[in-house]
Amino acid sequence: MSKIDKLKKLVETNNLVNEDMKVNEVGRFWVVVVGTNSSTLKDLCFEAGVITMMIASTKGGLEWRDVLGLFKNGDKAKEFTREYYKKEFGKDI
């Protein structure tokens, strides 16, 4: 199970996020994380919020050292992810 899947499971299991909750635009951003040769774009680049990232860092999910970047714009985050993956693993994601 990937770190992202573990984080999502932790959040869902503990009802830490209310899907109907309103989130201020400032609180949403895109996260790009370190991957493996078999990672998908979705594994490496995902939208999150401040609360999700706080939970991940304090509950042993996603570690800050694995975060390559935080982006407000999803297209820029995906572009960065593709460039990172190509450089790191020598192939397109």
N, C-alpha and C positions, 0 to 999 in steps of 0.2 A: 504494500500500500504506500503510495507516494505521500510526501509531507503535506501536500495540498489536500489529498483525500483525508488524511488524519485530521487536519485542521477543520475541514468541512464536517466530518463526523463528530468531532468534539463540540463544535458549535451547535449542530443539530441535536445531538444527544442531550446536551445540557440546556436546550432552549435558550441559548445565549443571544440569539437574534430573533426579533419579531419581524417577519417579512412585511408586515403592514406598517412598520415603524417608518416615520418620515425621517430622512437623513438630509441634513443640510448639504448642498452641493460641495461645500468646502471639505466635508468629511469623506467624500468618495475619491478614490484614486486607483491607479493601476500599479500593480507590483510585478516586477520581473525578478525571478529567482534563478539560482544556479541549477543546472539540469544534468542529465546523463545522456548518453548516446541514444537512448530509446525514449527520451522525453518528447511529449507533444507540445505544440504551441500553447494549448490550454493548461498543461502542467506548469509551464514556465511563465506565463503571462496571464494575470487574472485581475479582475476588479475587486477591490476590497474597501473597507472603511476603517476608520481609526479604531473602533471598538474591536473589529475582527483582528487587526494587527496586534493590538494590546493583548488580547486573549492568546493569540498564537505565541507571542514572545514570553508570556508568563506561564503558560501551561505546557511548555515543552514541545510545541508544534513547530512552526516555522521559526528558525533562528535568524537573528539580524545579520549574522555573517554570511548567510545564504542569499540575502537580498542584494541584487545587483543594481536596482534602480526603482524609484518611485516616480510615477508620471501622472499628470492630470489628464493628458490626452491619450486615449486608448490606441489610436493609430500610431502615434509616436512610440508608445510602449511596445507594440507589436513589431514595428520596424526595428527597434533596438534589439528585441528578442531574436528576430531573424538574423540580424548581423552578428550578435553574440554566438548563436548556435553555429552559424556558418564558419566563424573564426575558430570556435572551440572544437567542433567536431568534423569540419570539412565537408559538410553537406547541408542542403536546405531542409528547413523544417516545414 
